[in-house]
Amino acid sequence: MISQEPVRDWERQVYRFLTDEIPDGVRADGARIVADVLAATVAGAAAPQHAGVFRDAALADGPASVLGTDRRVDPSQAALLNATAAITQEIEEGHNRGGHVGASIVAGAVGVAEAHDVDGETFVDACVRSYELCARFEYAIFAMKARMNEAIPWLVRDPHSTWTTLGPALTAAVCAGQSPDEVRETVRTALNLAVVSMHDPFAEGAPSRNVTAGFSAQAGVSAATLTAAGLRGSPAAMEAVYDPFETLLGDGEFAALFDSLGDDWWITEAYQKPYPSCRYTHAPLDALRDAGADDLTPADVDRIDVYTYRNGVDMSHARPETLTAAKFSTPYVLARWVADGRVELDHFLEDALGDEAVQALSERVHLHADEAFERAFPDDWGARVEVTARDGSRYVGEREYPRGDYRDPLSGADLASRNRDLLAFGLGDDAADEALDALSAVDSSPVRETVAALMRD
């Protein structure tokens, strides 16, 4: 007989947490995260590598919208496309302890919320609860990934594809009105799933790279659909998969992660991005901005040296040829800033990538691992930048953590301006203001009303 009782105390804490009250301030943070991801999703759907695929893919009609388009499909297929779009522009929120927690939760489950005519507060609260769980599992899974990558370097590389089945599954289950027993089976099923990339082609920038996030969200929503019909999850998997974390993490640390649910709200430490590029590029860019080299042109610069943590050094490829490759190229991002004094969505499109002055400067940007920054990571994502001009002058800037971190948050005005730019990119300038107004009321309006403002006519 398969046990219906929690098999570990952490599992019991998970189900207990799902009935906890959410403080108003935490709900406000959750609403910002939901708006952040929805705006990013709209912009991602308009990316050239996705627009035709999203339009022409043979999908079943249904009650769930593909944001930024005029399509309505089955909720699991909406999860596939919306979560793919959510990460494409590399502008969606994230968390210092790992990756982009909210993308699959929000974009993956919004179609289910729409299909079930859920109110905004219920959707935001479901996203907050899923965020708290996923951020904790993410933290633990990254410890496992570090061990696994030492032995099998190609395995579990994509940070969007490991813990991200749970978030859309649980959020979808809540929005679909599942009973506590059904929610338990959804959690157990999702926690035994992982959509795994065997290689993360960020430097190549293949469009399929971002679809991994979509597959993960689709799997989560599908899990919720099946458990609602009676599928049972595996309590044995809760033991076999998660018992080893007691050893992988420090003594008692894994249990403490879940004991703190409802008291320590990790969503309050989410970051939001000012630039549409991998966050590993942000501290170097902020350090460059602080270096006082604003008057230099690409031709004035002999070289730029970047000192940062080891994960950041992976973003060292120059002359990127695709949108995604450029977003993961610190050399390109810094060269673009020197040339234009800004880094915006259009700078990653084909015409901008043909700018020879920028691409040539990207070859003169050199990344170096720095032990001090490595020791501080992942609590701090810091960098130091040294610019050497052709006339011999030097400019130095340093950042402990990027702008947009919870310790240096974007202002409300800056965040609204950024979201409007994303919406205008995806929907056109004429529709952007109405869409922005809808996002500002995401926790107080029916999900269907919010989604309607994020669709193309």
C-alpha positions in Angstrom: 0.0 0.0 0.0 1.5 3.4 -1.0 1.6 5.6 2.0 -0.5 8.8 1.9 1.3 10.2 4.9 4.5 12.3 4.7 7.5 10.0 4.8 9.9 12.7 6.0 9.5 15.7 8.2 10.5 18.1 5.4 7.6 16.7 3.3 5.3 17.3 6.2 6.6 20.9 6.5 5.9 21.4 2.8 2.2 20.5 3.1 1.8 22.5 6.3 3.2 25.6 4.6 0.6 25.4 1.8 -2.0 26.6 4.3 0.1 29.4 5.9 -1.0 33.0 5.6 1.1 35.1 3.3 2.0 38.6 4.8 0.9 41.6 2.7 4.5 42.7 2.1 5.4 39.3 0.8 2.4 39.2 -1.4 3.5 42.6 -2.8 6.9 41.1 -3.6 5.1 38.2 -5.3 3.0 40.5 -7.4 6.2 42.2 -8.6 7.7 38.9 -9.5 4.6 37.8 -11.4 4.5 41.1 -13.3 8.3 40.8 -14.0 7.9 37.3 -15.6 4.8 38.2 -17.6 6.5 41.2 -19.1 9.5 39.2 -20.0 7.3 36.5 -21.5 5.6 39.0 -23.8 9.0 40.3 -25.0 10.4 36.7 -25.4 7.5 35.7 -27.7 8.5 38.4 -30.1 12.1 37.2 -30.4 12.9 36.4 -34.0 13.9 32.8 -33.3 10.5 32.1 -31.7 7.9 34.2 -33.5 7.5 31.8 -36.4 7.6 28.7 -34.3 5.0 30.0 -31.9 2.8 31.0 -34.8 3.1 27.8 -36.9 3.5 24.9 -34.4 0.7 22.4 -34.7 -0.9 22.7 -31.3 -4.3 21.8 -30.0 -6.7 24.7 -29.5 -7.7 25.3 -25.9 -8.4 27.8 -23.1 -4.9 29.0 -22.4 -3.2 31.9 -24.0 0.3 32.1 -25.5 1.3 35.5 -24.3 2.4 38.1 -26.8 0.6 36.2 -29.6 -3.1 35.6 -30.7 -3.0 31.9 -30.0 -5.0 30.0 -27.4 -4.0 26.3 -26.8 -4.1 23.5 -24.3 -2.7 24.6 -20.9 0.3 22.2 -21.0 1.2 23.5 -24.5 0.8 27.1 -23.3 3.2 26.2 -20.5 5.7 25.0 -23.1 5.7 28.2 -25.1 5.2 30.7 -22.3 8.1 29.4 -20.2 10.3 29.2 -23.3 9.5 32.9 -24.0 10.0 33.9 -20.3 13.7 33.1 -20.3 14.5 34.1 -23.9 15.3 37.8 -23.4 17.3 37.1 -20.2 15.5 39.9 -18.4 13.4 37.8 -16.0 13.9 37.8 -12.2 16.1 35.4 -10.3 17.6 34.5 -7.0 21.1 34.6 -5.8 21.1 31.0 -4.5 20.7 29.6 -8.0 18.7 30.6 -11.0 15.5 31.9 -12.4 13.0 30.6 -10.0 9.9 32.5 -11.1 10.0 31.9 -14.9 8.6 28.4 -15.0 6.2 29.0 -12.0 4.5 32.1 -13.4 4.7 31.5 -17.2 4.2 27.8 -16.8 1.0 28.0 -14.7 -0.6 31.2 -16.0 -2.5 29.3 -18.7 -4.0 27.0 -16.0 -5.0 30.0 -13.9 -6.6 31.6 -17.0 -8.4 28.4 -18.0 -9.9 28.1 -14.4 -10.8 31.8 -14.2 -8.7 32.3 -11.1 -8.5 35.7 -9.3 -5.2 37.6 -9.2 -4.6 37.2 -5.5 -5.1 33.4 -5.6 -2.6 33.2 -8.6 0.0 35.4 -6.9 -0.3 33.5 -3.6 0.1 30.2 -5.4 3.2 31.6 -7.2 4.7 32.8 -3.8 4.2 29.4 -2.2 5.8 27.7 -5.2 8.6 30.2 -5.2 9.5 29.5 -1.6 9.6 25.7 -2.2 11.4 25.9 -5.5 14.1 28.3 -4.2 14.9 25.9 -1.4 15.0 22.8 -3.6 17.0 24.8 -6.1 19.6 25.6 -3.4 19.9 21.9 -2.5 20.0 20.7 -6.1 22.8 23.1 -7.0 24.9 21.4 -4.4 24.1 18.1 -6.1 24.9 19.5 -9.5 28.3 20.6 -8.4 29.1 17.0 -7.4 27.6 15.5 -10.6 29.3 18.0 -12.9 32.7 16.9 -11.6 32.0 13.4 -12.7 29.8 13.9 -15.7 30.4 17.4 -17.1 27.5 17.3 -19.6 24.8 16.4 -17.2 22.2 18.7 -15.6 23.8 21.9 -17.1 20.8 24.0 -17.8 19.7 26.0 -14.7 16.1 26.3 -16.0 15.5 22.6 -16.2 16.0 20.8 -12.9 13.8 22.0 -10.0 11.4 23.8 -12.4 8.9 21.0 -12.7 7.7 21.5 -9.1 6.8 25.2 -9.4 4.4 25.0 -12.4 3.0 21.7 -11.1 2.1 23.0 -7.7 0.9 26.4 -8.9 -1.3 24.7 -11.5 -2.7 22.3 -8.9 -3.7 25.2 -6.6 -5.2 27.2 -9.5 -7.2 24.1 -10.7 -8.6 23.7 -7.2 -7.1 20.4 -6.3 -7.9 18.8 -3.0 -5.1 18.4 -0.4 -4.7 14.7 -1.3 -4.4 15.6 -5.0 -1.9 18.4 -4.2 0.2 15.9 -2.3 0.3 13.5 -5.3 1.2 16.5 -7.6 4.1 17.5 -5.3 5.4 13.9 -5.1 5.1 13.4 -8.9 6.8 16.7 -9.8 9.6 16.2 -7.2 10.5 13.0 -9.0 10.8 14.7 -12.4 13.6 16.6 -14.0 13.9 17.7 -17.6 17.6 17.6 -18.2 19.7 19.3 -20.8 22.7 17.2 -21.7 24.5 20.4 -22.8 23.7 24.1 -22.3 24.6 25.7 -25.6 24.6 29.3 -24.3 27.7 30.3 -26.2 26.3 28.9 -29.5 22.9 30.4 -28.7 20.8 27.7 -30.4 17.1 28.6 -30.0 16.3 25.1 -28.7 18.4 26.0 -25.6 15.5 28.1 -24.2 12.9 25.4 -25.0 14.3 23.3 -22.2 12.6 25.6 -19.7 9.4 25.1 -21.6 9.6 21.4 -21.6 10.2 21.5 -17.8 7.1 23.7 -17.3 5.0 21.5 -19.6 6.0 18.4 -17.6 5.0 20.1 -14.4 1.6 21.2 -15.7 1.1 17.7 -17.2 1.8 16.2 -13.8 -0.9 18.3 -12.2 -3.3 17.3 -14.9 -2.7 13.6 -14.4 -2.8 13.7 -10.6 -6.2 15.4 -10.8 -7.4 12.3 -12.7 -6.0 10.0 -10.0 -2.3 9.5 -10.7 -0.4 8.7 -7.6 3.1 9.9 -6.8 6.0 8.1 -5.2 6.7 8.4 -1.4 9.7 6.1 -2.0 11.2 8.8 -4.3 10.9 11.4 -1.5 13.3 9.2 0.4 15.6 7.9 -2.4 16.1 11.3 -4.1 16.1 13.7 -1.1 17.7 11.7 1.7 21.2 12.2 0.2 20.8 16.0 0.6 21.3 15.5 4.3 24.9 14.6 3.5 25.4 16.9 0.5 24.5 19.9 2.6 25.8 20.8 6.1 24.6 19.0 9.2 20.8 19.6 9.5 20.8 22.2 6.8 18.4 20.4 4.5 15.8 20.0 7.2 16.3 23.6 8.3 15.4 24.9 4.8 11.9 23.6 5.2 11.5 24.3 9.0 11.9 28.0 8.0 9.0 27.9 5.6 6.5 30.7 6.5 9.0 32.5 8.6 11.9 33.2 6.3 10.5 34.4 2.9 13.2 33.9 0.3 11.2 35.7 -2.4 12.0 38.9 -0.6 15.6 38.4 -1.7 14.8 38.0 -5.4 16.7 40.2 -7.9 15.3 42.0 -10.9 17.4 42.8 -13.9 18.1 46.2 -15.4 19.8 44.7 -18.5 18.5 42.0 -20.9 21.5 39.7 -20.5 22.7 36.9 -18.3 23.2 38.2 -14.8 26.8 36.9 -14.8 27.4 39.9 -17.1 25.8 42.5 -14.8 28.5 43.0 -12.2 31.1 43.5 -14.8 28.9 46.0 -16.6 28.1 47.9 -13.4 31.8 47.9 -12.6 32.5 49.3 -16.1 29.9 52.0 -15.5 31.5 52.9 -12.2 35.0 53.1 -13.8 34.5 56.6 -15.2 35.3 55.5 -18.8 32.1 56.9 -20.3 33.9 59.2 -22.8 35.9 56.3 -24.4 34.9 54.9 -27.8 35.6 51.4 -28.9 38.6 52.7 -30.9 40.0 54.3 -27.7 40.2 51.0 -25.7 43.2 48.8 -25.8 41.8 46.1 -23.6 39.3 45.4 -20.8 40.2 43.0 -18.0 37.4 41.5 -15.9 38.0 39.7 -12.6 35.1 37.7 -11.2 33.9 34.4 -9.8 34.5 31.2 -11.9 31.0 30.8 -13.2 31.2 34.3 -14.5 34.4 33.5 -16.4 32.4 31.0 -18.5 30.8 34.0 -20.2 34.1 34.8 -22.0 33.2 34.0 -25.7 33.7 37.0 -28.1 32.0 37.7 -31.4 28.7 36.1 -30.6 26.5 35.4 -33.7 23.1 34.8 -32.2 20.7 36.6 -29.8 21.3 34.1 -27.0 25.0 33.9 -27.5 25.3 37.7 -27.2 23.2 37.7 -24.0 25.7 35.3 -22.4 28.8 37.1 -23.7 30.4 39.5 -21.1 32.8 40.7 -23.8 29.9 41.7 -26.1 27.9 43.3 -23.3 30.8 45.5 -22.2 31.8 46.4 -25.7 28.2 47.4 -26.5 28.1 49.6 -23.4 31.3 51.3 -24.5 29.9 51.9 -27.9 26.4 53.1 -27.0 26.3 53.8 -23.3 23.3 51.5 -22.9 22.4 47.8 -23.3 18.9 47.2 -24.7 16.8 44.6 -26.3 17.6 45.7 -29.9 21.3 45.4 -29.2 21.0 41.6 -29.4 19.2 41.5 -32.8 20.9 40.6 -36.1 21.6 44.2 -37.2 23.3 45.1 -33.9 25.4 41.9 -34.0 26.8 43.1 -37.3 28.5 46.1 -35.7 32.2 45.4 -36.4 33.5 48.1 -34.0 31.6 46.4 -31.1 32.6 42.9 -32.2 36.2 43.8 -32.6 36.3 45.3 -29.1 34.7 42.2 -27.7 37.9 40.3 -28.7 39.9 42.7 -26.4 37.8 41.8 -23.3 39.5 39.2 -21.1 38.0 37.4 -18.1 39.9 36.1 -15.1 38.9 34.0 -12.1 39.4 35.8 -8.9 39.5 33.9 -5.6 38.0 36.7 -3.5 34.9 37.0 -5.7 34.7 33.2 -5.9 34.6 32.9 -2.1 31.8 35.5 -1.9 29.7 33.7 -4.6 26.7 33.0 -4.6 25.8 35.4 -1.8 27.5 38.1 -3.8 28.0 38.1 -7.6 30.8 40.6 -7.8 33.4 41.8 -10.3 36.2 44.2 -10.9 36.9 45.8 -14.3 40.1 47.4 -15.5 40.0 49.4 -18.7 43.3 50.2 -20.4 43.0 53.0 -23.1 45.3 53.2 -26.1 46.8 56.4 -24.6 47.9 54.4 -21.5 45.3 55.7 -19.1 43.5 53.2 -16.8 40.0 53.1 -15.4 39.0 50.8 -12.6 35.5 49.9 -11.3 34.3 47.3 -8.8 30.9 46.0 -7.7 30.2 43.7 -4.8 26.8 42.7 -6.4 24.9 43.9 -9.4 22.3 46.6 -9.6 18.8 45.1 -9.1 20.0 42.9 -6.3 17.7 43.0 -3.3 20.3 45.1 -1.5 20.3 47.6 -4.4 16.9 47.2 -5.9 15.5 49.0 -9.0 13.2 51.9 -8.2 9.5 51.5 -8.9 9.9 54.0 -11.7 12.9 52.2 -13.2 11.1 48.8 -13.0 7.9 50.2 -14.6 10.0 51.8 -17.4 11.8 48.5 -18.0 8.5 46.6 -18.1 7.0 49.0 -20.5 9.9 48.6 -22.8 9.4 44.8 -22.7 5.7 45.1 -23.4 6.3 47.6 -26.3 8.8 45.2 -27.8 6.3 42.4 -27.8 3.0 44.2 -28.4 3.9 47.5 -30.0 4.1 50.9 -28.4 0.3 51.6 -28.7 -0.6 48.6 -26.5 2.2 48.9 -24.0 0.5 51.4 -21.6 -2.7 49.3 -21.3 -0.6 46.2 -20.7 1.5 47.9 -18.1 -1.6 49.0 -16.2 -2.8 45.4 -16.3 0.4 44.2 -14.7 0.2 46.9 -12.0 -3.1 45.2 -10.9 -2.0 41.6 -11.3 -2.9 40.7 -7.7 -6.3 42.3 -7.8 -7.7 41.5 -11.2 -8.9 38.2 -12.6 -6.1 36.4 -14.4 -8.2 36.4 -17.6 -8.3 40.2 -17.6 -4.5 40.5 -17.1 -3.8 37.9 -19.9 -6.2 39.7 -22.3 -4.0 42.8 -22.1 -0.9 40.8 -22.9 -2.2 39.4 -26.2 -1.8 40.6 -29.7 -5.0 41.5 -31.6 
